[in-house]
Amino acid sequence: MTQKTILIVEDDYNLGKIYTLSLEHAGYKTVLNNDGKDVLGTIEEHNPDLLVLDMHVPYSWGPDTIKALRSDPQKADMKILVTTADILVGQTLRGQEERVLIKPVHIARLMQTVEEMLGE
């Protein structure tokens, strides 16, 4: 089985490290973008199997990132797991293609959702 890559966009350093270490421990390759700069470039460079996207990071507004990905024919079907403490933003995304976890995210729930999304 090929190791799957997960791009984590999370500006809370400690939370990003917790996600990274947990996912790596489960056998995934991870890439952490902790400020949102050039998220689309990072996606292009690493071609992740899953994007774990915080909605509010300094240099990237989550809904704009999702819109850009969904409008790109090569990235339109990318699996996106949204993490947010903003319940209203989370509610607007529910029922769309994205999965949403409201912070604080329990690591067991993160792992379960990632496994479901990647079909493992």
N, C-alpha and C positions, 0 to 999 in steps of 0.2 A: 504494500500500500504506500502511495506517495504521501509524504508529509505535507499537510495542508498549512497554508500561510494565513495568518490573521493580522490585519492592520488595526491597531488600536489608536484612536484619536481621543486623547483624554488629557486635559490641562492640569488636573490634580495629580502632582507627581507621585504621591504615595499610592493613590488609587490606580494610576497607570502601572506602577511597579507590581502591585498586587495582582492585577489582571494578567500582566505579562508573566510573572512567575507561576501563577496558577495554570495558565494555558500551556506554558512550556513544560511544566511538570506533567501535564496530560498528553504531551507528545506533539504539540503544535509548534510551528515556527512562528515567531511573533516579530512585528515591527511596531515600534511605539513612536507616534508623532504627538509630542506633548504641548504643542502650542497652536496647531492648526495651520501653520504656514505651509503653503503649497501642497495641500492634501491631494489634489488631483495629480500633481507630479509624483507624489509618493505612491499613489495607486498605480500610475503608469509604470513606475520603476519596479515595483514589487509584485504587481498583478496578484493581489491577495484573493483567497477563496472566500473570505468574509471580512467585512468592515465593521468594527465595533466603534460607533460614532457618538461621541458626546455632542449634544446639540449646541452647547454654549462653550466655545473655546475662543481664545483671543483673536485669532486671525481667520476664523472660519465659522460661518453661520450654518449650522447643520442643515436646515431646509434648503439652502442654496446649493450645498454640496450634493444633497440627494437629487435635487432638480437637475443639476449638471450631469450627474451619472445617468439618470433615467432618460435624458435626452441624447446621450451618446450611444449609438447603436452597438458599439463594442463593449460598453459597460452597463447597458440598460438592465441586464438580468443579474447584476452583482447582488449578492446577499448582504443585507445591511441590518445590523443589530443596533438599534438606537438606545442610548442610555441618557437619561435626563432626570433632573430633579424638578423640572417644570412640568407639572401635571397637565396643564393646558396644551403645551406643545405635544406631549405624549398622546393626549386624547385626539388631537388632530391627525396624528399619524396612524392611529389604530385603524385596522380595516384596510389599510393600504398594503403594499408589498413588504413594508418593513415590520420587523418585530420590535417591540418597545419594552424596555425594562425601566421602571421608575426607581430612582436612587432613594435611599441607599440600596445597592444591589448586593444580595447575598451571593457569595461565590458559588455555592452549590447551584443556585438558580442560573447564574451566568453559565456555568459548565453544562448544565442540562440544556439550556437554550442553544448554546453553540453546537452541542452534539446533535440536537434535533435539526438545526439549520444546515449542518454539513452532512446529515444523513448517516451519522455514526451511532 
